[in-house]
Amino acid sequence: MTERTGSRVFSGGFWEERYGYARAVVAGPWVIVSGCTAAVDDEILHQGNAYEQARASFGVALDAIEKAGLSRHDVVRVRYFVVDDAHYDQVGRAHAELFGQIRPACTGVQVAGLIDPRMLVEVEVEAYREAGAR
């Protein structure tokens, strides 16, 4: 369960506490979400399936954005990191399902590995709400 404390949003995840960071930070009209993976309740979901891991990772990120008072329609930038170039299309498909009509800026990067070898994808999301919106 994600909770909001002042300008910080916490999901209660193991890595947040261990490494001292917030799931998201609210800075004026911006919500900047830390890297999110398919690690939920200290379990890696959908091992071996980059598409499902991407959907779970985006779900964690969007939950933080919603707790900060914005929605997926406010997302302006997405970055995703994959451990194998074969995963780009799978992650891209998950991205298109969620953001295809919104069209945020998006960057995909292949990395050598993530913090746990069972993780295939990590996502970062930024949202912005103009003054007076909603």
TORTI-746777 format. One record per atom (N, C-alpha, C): residue in three letters; atom name; residue number from 1; x, y negated, z. Coordinates in steps of 0.02 Angstrom, whole numbers, plus 50000, padded with zeros to 5 digits. Example, Ala and Ser with C-alpha at 12.3 -4.5 7.8 and 13.67 -1.06 7.14 Angstrom:
2
SITE     r    a     k       X       Y       Z
SITE   ALA    N     1   50660   50284   50390
SITE   ALA   CA     1   50615   50225   50390
SITE   ALA    C     1   50660   50165   50390
SITE   SER    N     2   50642   50112   50354
SITE   SER   CA     2   50684   50053   50357
SITE   SER    C     2   50645   49998   50394
This chain:
134
SITE     r    a     k       X       Y       Z
SITE   MET    N     1   50042   50059   50000
SITE   MET   CA     1   50000   50000   50000
SITE   MET    C     1   50044   49938   50000
SITE   THR    N     2   50030   49893   49955
SITE   THR   CA     2   50068   49832   49949
SITE   THR    C     2   50038   49779   49995
SITE   GLU    N     3   50081   49742   50030
SITE   GLU   CA     3   50056   49688   50072
SITE   GLU    C     3   50092   49623   50053
SITE   ARG    N     4   50058   49567   50064
SITE   ARG   CA     4   50088   49502   50050
SITE   ARG    C     4   50104   49468   50115
SITE   THR    N     5   50166   49443   50121
SITE   THR   CA     5   50188   49406   50179
SITE   THR    C     5   50218   49340   50154
SITE   GLY    N     6   50181   49286   50161
SITE   GLY   CA     6   50206   49222   50137
SITE   GLY    C     6   50219   49224   50062
SITE   SER    N     7   50279   49209   50043
SITE   SER   CA     7   50296   49208   49972
SITE   SER    C     7   50328   49273   49949
SITE   ARG    N     8   50321   49326   49988
SITE   ARG   CA     8   50349   49391   49971
SITE   ARG    C     8   50294   49444   49971
SITE   VAL    N     9   50300   49492   49925
SITE   VAL   CA     9   50254   49548   49921
SITE   VAL    C     9   50295   49611   49933
SITE   PHE    N    10   50270   49654   49978
SITE   PHE   CA    10   50306   49715   49995
SITE   PHE    C    10   50260   49775   49981
SITE   SER    N    11   50289   49828   49954
SITE   SER   CA    11   50251   49889   49942
SITE   SER    C    11   50263   49941   49996
SITE   GLY    N    12   50313   49928   50039
SITE   GLY   CA    12   50330   49977   50091
SITE   GLY    C    12   50374   50032   50065
SITE   GLY    N    13   50399   50024   50004
SITE   GLY   CA    13   50442   50075   49975
SITE   GLY    C    13   50509   50081   50011
SITE   PHE    N    14   50536   50141   50009
SITE   PHE   CA    14   50599   50157   50042
SITE   PHE    C    14   50656   50111   50021
SITE   TRP    N    15   50662   50098   49956
SITE   TRP   CA    15   50719   50059   49931
SITE   TRP    C    15   50715   49987   49954
SITE   GLU    N    16   50655   49959   49960
SITE   GLU   CA    16   50648   49890   49982
SITE   GLU    C    16   50678   49880   50051
SITE   GLU    N    17   50661   49924   50096
SITE   GLU   CA    17   50687   49919   50165
SITE   GLU    C    17   50761   49935   50167
SITE   ARG    N    18   50781   49987   50133
SITE   ARG   CA    18   50851   50008   50136
SITE   ARG    C    18   50898   49955   50108
SITE   TYR    N    19   50878   49923   50052
SITE   TYR   CA    19   50923   49876   50019
SITE   TYR    C    19   50903   49803   50028
SITE   GLY    N    20   50852   49790   50068
SITE   GLY   CA    20   50835   49722   50088
SITE   GLY    C    20   50808   49677   50034
SITE   TYR    N    21   50757   49699   49999
SITE   TYR   CA    21   50726   49656   49948
SITE   TYR    C    21   50650   49662   49951
SITE   ALA    N    22   50616   49615   49919
SITE   ALA   CA    22   50543   49616   49914
SITE   ALA    C    22   50523   49646   49847
SITE   ARG    N    23   50465   49677   49845
SITE   ARG   CA    23   50438   49703   49782
SITE   ARG    C    23   50427   49645   49733
SITE   ALA    N    24   50404   49588   49760
SITE   ALA   CA    24   50393   49529   49717
SITE   ALA    C    24   50403   49467   49759
SITE   VAL    N    25   50421   49413   49725
SITE   VAL   CA    25   50429   49348   49756
SITE   VAL    C    25   50383   49299   49719
SITE   VAL    N    26   50345   49260   49758
SITE   VAL   CA    26   50304   49208   49730
SITE   VAL    C    26   50343   49143   49736
SITE   ALA    N    27   50356   49111   49678
SITE   ALA   CA    27   50395   49049   49676
SITE   ALA    C    27   50355   48998   49635
SITE   GLY    N    28   50316   48956   49670
SITE   GLY   CA    28   50273   48910   49635
SITE   GLY    C    28   50223   48948   49593
SITE   PRO    N    29   50217   48933   49528
SITE   PRO   CA    29   50169   48969   49486
SITE   PRO    C    29   50194   49037   49462
SITE   TRP    N    30   50255   49055   49479
SITE   TRP   CA    30   50286   49118   49456
SITE   TRP    C    30   50277   49173   49507
SITE   VAL    N    31   50269   49234   49481
SITE   VAL   CA    31   50276   49295   49521
SITE   VAL    C    31   50328   49337   49485
SITE   ILE    N    32   50383   49350   49519
SITE   ILE   CA    32   50439   49387   49491
SITE   ILE    C    32   50443   49454   49527
SITE   VAL    N    33   50434   49507   49489
SITE   VAL   CA    33   50431   49574   49519
SITE   VAL    C    33   50498   49609   49509
SITE   SER    N    34   50523   49638   49564
SITE   SER   CA    34   50585   49677   49562
SITE   SER    C    34   50576   49738   49518
SITE   GLY    N    35   50630   49771   49501
SITE   GLY   CA    35   50627   49832   49462
SITE   GLY    C    35   50581   49883   49494
SITE   CYS    N    36   50537   49913   49455
SITE   CYS   CA    36   50489   49963   49479
SITE   CYS    C    36   50499   50028   49440
SITE   THR    N    37   50497   50082   49476
SITE   THR   CA    37   50503   50148   49446
SITE   THR    C    37   50442   50190   49465
SITE   ALA    N    38   50443   50252   49447
SITE   ALA   CA    38   50390   50299   49465
SITE   ALA    C    38   50401   50330   49533
SITE   ALA    N    39   50440   50296   49576
SITE   ALA   CA    39   50449   50319   49645
SITE   ALA    C    39   50391   50291   49687
SITE   VAL    N    40   50347   50335   49709
SITE   VAL   CA    40   50289   50314   49748
SITE   VAL    C    40   50287   50359   49810
SITE   ASP    N    41   50282   50327   49868
SITE   ASP   CA    41   50281   50364   49931
SITE   ASP    C    41   50339   50412   49935
SITE   ASP    N    42   50398   50388   49918
SITE   ASP   CA    42   50461   50427   49921
SITE   ASP    C    42   50461   50490   49878
SITE   GLU    N    43   50419   50491   49827
SITE   GLU   CA    43   50417   50546   49779
SITE   GLU    C    43   50426   50518   49709
SITE   ILE    N    44   50464   50552   49667
SITE   ILE   CA    44   50471   50532   49597
SITE   ILE    C    44   50416   50566   49557
SITE   LEU    N    45   50370   50526   49531
SITE   LEU   CA    45   50314   50552   49494
SITE   LEU    C    45   50333   50568   49422
SITE   HIS    N    46   50299   50615   49392
SITE   HIS   CA    46   50303   50630   49320
SITE   HIS    C    46   50375   50643   49296
SITE   GLN    N    47   50411   50683   49333
SITE   GLN   CA    47   50479   50699   49314
SITE   GLN    C    47   50482   50728   49244
SITE   GLY    N    48   50528   50702   49203
SITE   GLY   CA    48   50537   50726   49135
SITE   GLY    C    48   50491   50695   49084
SITE   ASN    N    49   50446   50650   49105
SITE   ASN   CA    49   50397   50620   49060
SITE   ASN    C    49   50404   50543   49062
SITE   ALA    N    50   50439   50515   49014
SITE   ALA   CA    50   50452   50443   49013
SITE   ALA    C    50   50388   50402   49005
SITE   TYR    N    51   50342   50426   48965
SITE   TYR   CA    51   50278   50390   48955
SITE   TYR    C    51   50241   50384   49021
SITE   GLU    N    52   50231   50439   49057
SITE   GLU   CA    52   50195   50437   49120
SITE   GLU    C    52   50233   50398   49173
SITE   GLN    N    53   50300   50405   49173
SITE   GLN   CA    53   50339   50365   49220
SITE   GLN    C    53   50331   50291   49206
SITE   ALA    N    54   50329   50272   49143
SITE   ALA   CA    54   50319   50201   49125
SITE   ALA    C    54   50251   50177   49150
SITE   ARG    N    55   50199   50216   49139
SITE   ARG   CA    55   50132   50197   49162
SITE   ARG    C    55   50132   50188   49238
SITE   ALA    N    56   50164   50234   49274
SITE   ALA   CA    56   50167   50229   49347
SITE   ALA    C    56   50208   50167   49368
SITE   SER    N    57   50263   50155   49334
SITE   SER   CA    57   50306   50098   49350
SITE   SER    C    57   50270   50032   49338
SITE   PHE    N    58   50235   50027   49281
SITE   PHE   CA    58   50195   49967   49268
SITE   PHE    C    58   50140   49959   49320
SITE   GLY    N    59   50112   50015   49343
SITE   GLY   CA    59   50061   50013   49394
SITE   GLY    C    59   50086   49983   49459
SITE   VAL    N    60   50146   50002   49479
SITE   VAL   CA    60   50177   49974   49540
SITE   VAL    C    60   50188   49899   49531
SITE   ALA    N    61   50213   49879   49474
SITE   ALA   CA    61   50226   49808   49460
SITE   ALA    C    61   50161   49768   49459
SITE   LEU    N    62   50110   49794   49425
SITE   LEU   CA    62   50047   49758   49421
SITE   LEU    C    62   50011   49754   49488
SITE   ASP    N    63   50019   49805   49529
SITE   ASP   CA    63   49991   49802   49597
SITE   ASP    C    63   50021   49743   49635
SITE   ALA    N    64   50087   49733   49629
SITE   ALA   CA    64   50120   49677   49664
SITE   ALA    C    64   50095   49610   49637
SITE   ILE    N    65   50087   49606   49571
SITE   ILE   CA    65   50062   49544   49541
SITE   ILE    C    65   49992   49528   49565
SITE   GLU    N    66   49950   49579   49570
SITE   GLU   CA    66   49882   49568   49594
SITE   GLU    C    66   49882   49548   49667
SITE   LYS    N    67   49925   49578   49708
SITE   LYS   CA    67   49929   49558   49778
SITE   LYS    C    67   49952   49486   49785
SITE   ALA    N    68   49988   49461   49736
SITE   ALA   CA    68   50011   49391   49737
SITE   ALA    C    68   49958   49344   49708
SITE   GLY    N    69   49901   49371   49686
SITE   GLY   CA    69   49846   49330   49663
SITE   GLY    C    69   49842   49319   49588
SITE   LEU    N    70   49884   49353   49549
SITE   LEU   CA    70   49881   49347   49476
SITE   LEU    C    70   49858   49413   49447
SITE   SER    N    71   49855   49417   49380
SITE   SER   CA    71   49834   49479   49348
SITE   SER    C    71   49880   49495   49289
SITE   ARG    N    72   49867   49552   49258
SITE   ARG   CA    72   49909   49571   49201
SITE   ARG    C    72   49903   49520   49145
SITE   HIS    N    73   49848   49483   49143
SITE   HIS   CA    73   49839   49431   49091
SITE   HIS    C    73   49886   49372   49101
SITE   ASP    N    74   49915   49367   49160
SITE   ASP   CA    74   49963   49313   49175
SITE   ASP    C    74   50036   49335   49161
SITE   VAL    N    75   50046   49397   49140
SITE   VAL   CA    75   50114   49422   49128
SITE   VAL    C    75   50142   49387   49066
SITE   VAL    N    76   50203   49359   49074
SITE   VAL   CA    76   50235   49324   49019
SITE   VAL    C    76   50300   49357   48997
SITE   ARG    N    77   50327   49401   49038
SITE   ARG   CA    77   50390   49434   49020
SITE   ARG    C    77   50394   49504   49051
SITE   VAL    N    78   50417   49552   49011
SITE   VAL   CA    78   50428   49620   49033
SITE   VAL    C    78   50498   49641   49011
SITE   ARG    N    79   50533   49675   49055
SITE   ARG   CA    79   50596   49707   49037
SITE   ARG    C    79   50589   49780   49056
SITE   TYR    N    80   50612   49824   49012
SITE   TYR   CA    80   50614   49894   49033
SITE   TYR    C    80   50681   49924   49015
SITE   PHE    N    81   50701   49969   49059
SITE   PHE   CA    81   50766   50002   49055
SITE   PHE    C    81   50754   50077   49050
SITE   VAL    N    82   50784   50108   49000
SITE   VAL   CA    82   50776   50180   48990
SITE   VAL    C    82   50845   50213   48992
SITE   VAL    N    83   50846   50277   49011
SITE   VAL   CA    83   50910   50312   49016
SITE   VAL    C    83   50927   50350   48952
SITE   ASP    N    84   50880   50351   48904
SITE   ASP   CA    84   50892   50386   48841
SITE   ASP    C    84   50855   50348   48787
SITE   ASP    N    85   50887   50337   48730
SITE   ASP   CA    85   50853   50299   48677
SITE   ASP    C    85   50791   50335   48650
SITE   ALA    N    86   50785   50399   48663
SITE   ALA   CA    86   50725   50435   48642
SITE   ALA    C    86   50664   50413   48682
SITE   HIS    N    87   50674   50376   48736
SITE   HIS   CA    87   50618   50355   48779
SITE   HIS    C    87   50588   50288   48758
SITE   TYR    N    88   50621   50251   48713
SITE   TYR   CA    88   50596   50185   48694
SITE   TYR    C    88   50524   50188   48669
SITE   ASP    N    89   50509   50234   48624
SITE   ASP   CA    89   50443   50237   48596
SITE   ASP    C    89   50390   50255   48648
SITE   GLN    N    90   50407   50300   48693
SITE   GLN   CA    90   50360   50320   48745
SITE   GLN    C    90   50345   50262   48792
SITE   VAL    N    91   50396   50225   48812
SITE   VAL   CA    91   50386   50167   48856
SITE   VAL    C    91   50350   50112   48817
SITE   GLY    N    92   50369   50103   48754
SITE   GLY   CA    92   50335   50053   48713
SITE   GLY    C    92   50261   50068   48706
SITE   ARG    N    93   50243   50131   48699
SITE   ARG   CA    93   50172   50150   48694
SITE   ARG    C    93   50135   50132   48758
SITE   ALA    N    94   50165   50146   48816
SITE   ALA   CA    94   50134   50129   48880
SITE   ALA    C    94   50127   50052   48886
SITE   HIS    N    95   50179   50016   48864
SITE   HIS   CA    95   50178   49943   48866
SITE   HIS    C    95   50121   49917   48822
SITE   ALA    N    96   50114   49944   48762
SITE   ALA   CA    96   50063   49921   48716
SITE   ALA    C    96   49993   49933   48744
SITE   GLU    N    97   49983   49988   48778
SITE   GLU   CA    97   49917   50002   48807
SITE   GLU    C    97   49897   49950   48859
SITE   LEU    N    98   49946   49926   48897
SITE   LEU   CA    98   49932   49878   48950
SITE   LEU    C    98   49935   49805   48926
SITE   PHE    N    99   49980   49790   48881
SITE   PHE   CA    99   49995   49721   48864
SITE   PHE    C    99   49986   49704   48790
SITE   GLY    N   100   49962   49752   48750
SITE   GLY   CA   100   49957   49741   48678
SITE   GLY    C   100   49918   49680   48657
SITE   GLN    N   101   49866   49663   48694
SITE   GLN   CA   101   49826   49604   48678
SITE   GLN    C   101   49854   49541   48711
SITE   ILE    N   102   49897   49549   48761
SITE   ILE   CA   102   49924   49493   48799
SITE   ILE    C   102   49988   49467   48765
SITE   ARG    N   103   50028   49512   48740
SITE   ARG   CA   103   50089   49497   48703
SITE   ARG    C   103   50141   49456   48743
SITE   PRO    N   104   50164   49482   48801
SITE   PRO   CA   104   50218   49448   48836
SITE   PRO    C   104   50284   49457   48799
SITE   ALA    N   105   50333   49416   48815
SITE   ALA   CA   105   50401   49428   48791
SITE   ALA    C   105   50423   49495   48820
SITE   CYS    N   106   50462   49533   48783
SITE   CYS   CA   106   50481   49600   48807
SITE   CYS    C   106   50551   49618   48782
SITE   THR    N   107   50589   49649   48827
SITE   THR   CA   107   50656   49672   48811
SITE   THR    C   107   50663   49744   48835
SITE   GLY    N   108   50691   49787   48792
SITE   GLY   CA   108   50706   49856   48811
SITE   GLY    C   108   50781   49866   48808
SITE   VAL    N   109   50808   49899   48859
SITE   VAL   CA   109   50880   49909   48865
SITE   VAL    C   109   50893   49982   48884
SITE   GLN    N   110   50941   50013   48850
SITE   GLN   CA   110   50963   50079   48871
SITE   GLN    C   110   51019   50072   48922
SITE   VAL    N   111   51013   50108   48977
SITE   VAL   CA   111   51063   50106   49030
SITE   VAL    C   111   51092   50176   49040
SITE   ALA    N   112   51150   50179   49073
SITE   ALA   CA   112   51182   50244   49085
SITE   ALA    C   112   51144   50286   49135
SITE   GLY    N   113   51108   50255   49180
SITE   GLY   CA   113   51070   50292   49230
SITE   GLY    C   113   51038   50246   49279
SITE   LEU    N   114   50990   50272   49317
SITE   LEU   CA   114   50956   50234   49369
SITE   LEU    C   114   50977   50263   49436
SITE   ILE    N   115   50949   50236   49490
SITE   ILE   CA   115   50972   50253   49557
SITE   ILE    C   115   50960   50327   49574
SITE   ASP    N   116   50911   50358   49541
SITE   ASP   CA   116   50897   50429   49551
SITE   ASP    C   116   50895   50460   49481
SITE   PRO    N   117   50930   50515   49470
SITE   PRO   CA   117   50933   50544   49403
SITE   PRO    C   117   50866   50570   49377
SITE   ARG    N   118   50817   50577   49419
SITE   ARG   CA   118   50750   50598   49397
SITE   ARG    C   118   50710   50541   49367
SITE   MET    N   119   50734   50479   49378
SITE   MET   CA   119   50701   50420   49351
SITE   MET    C   119   50723   50409   49279
SITE   LEU    N   120   50675   50401   49235
SITE   LEU   CA   120   50689   50392   49164
SITE   LEU    C   120   50680   50320   49142
SITE   VAL    N   121   50642   50281   49180
SITE   VAL   CA   121   50625   50213   49160
SITE   VAL    C   121   50617   50169   49222
SITE   GLU    N   122   50636   50106   49214
SITE   GLU   CA   122   50624   50055   49266
SITE   GLU    C   122   50599   49993   49229
SITE   VAL    N   123   50551   49958   49260
SITE   VAL   CA   123   50522   49899   49229
SITE   VAL    C   123   50527   49839   49276
SITE   GLU    N   124   50535   49780   49246
SITE   GLU   CA   124   50530   49716   49281
SITE   GLU    C   124   50476   49676   49247
SITE   VAL    N   125   50436   49640   49286
SITE   VAL   CA   125   50381   49602   49258
SITE   VAL    C   125   50381   49533   49291
SITE   GLU    N   126   50367   49482   49250
SITE   GLU   CA   126   50359   49414   49275
SITE   GLU    C   126   50292   49387   49252
SITE   ALA    N   127   50257   49354   49298
SITE   ALA   CA   127   50193   49324   49282
SITE   ALA    C   127   50195   49250   49300
SITE   TYR    N   128   50154   49212   49265
SITE   TYR   CA   128   50152   49139   49273
SITE   TYR    C   128   50080   49115   49268
SITE   ARG    N   129   50061   49072   49315
SITE   ARG   CA   129   49995   49042   49312
SITE   ARG    C   129   50001   48967   49309
SITE   GLU    N   130   49974   48939   49256
SITE   GLU   CA   130   49976   48867   49249
SITE   GLU    C   130   49933   48834   49302
SITE   ALA    N   131   49953   48774   49323
SITE   ALA   CA   131   49915   48737   49374
SITE   ALA    C   131   49843   48730   49352
SITE   GLY    N   132   49798   48743   49399
SITE   GLY   CA   132   49727   48736   49386
SITE   GLY    C   132   49695   48796   49353
SITE   ALA    N   133   49735   48846   49333
SITE   ALA   CA   133   49707   48905   49300
SITE   ALA    C   133   49672   48949   49351
SITE   ARG    N   134   49618   48979   49331
SITE   ARG   CA   134   49578   49025   49372
SITE   ARG    C   134   49572   49002   49442
